[in-house]
Amino acid sequence: MPPVTPSIDPSAFVHPRATVADGAELVRSIAGEGATIEPGAKLFETVVWPNATARGSLTRAVVTPFGTVDVRG
C-alpha cells in the first residue's frame, strides 16, 4: 500500500518551518511558522497562527496557540 502523505492544495500556503502530518488536508488555508497540522486534520479556508496546533475538521477558522475561533459568517 502506498504511504499516506499530506494533501496540500496549491491554494494553500505552508511556512517552510510548519509541520503538516501525513493524512492532513489543506485547501485555501495558511499555516504559519512553527504551526503543527495533526494527522487527519482537514482545513478549509483556515489560518493557523505561528506555533499553534490544528486538529480535526475546520472550516473558516483561526487557530491560535490559545484556542480556535470560528469565523464563519
Secondary structure, DSSP 8 states (H G I E B T S, - for coil): ------EE-TT-EE-TT-EE-TT-EEES-EE-TT-EE-TT-EEES-EE-TT-EE-SEEESEEEETTEEEE---
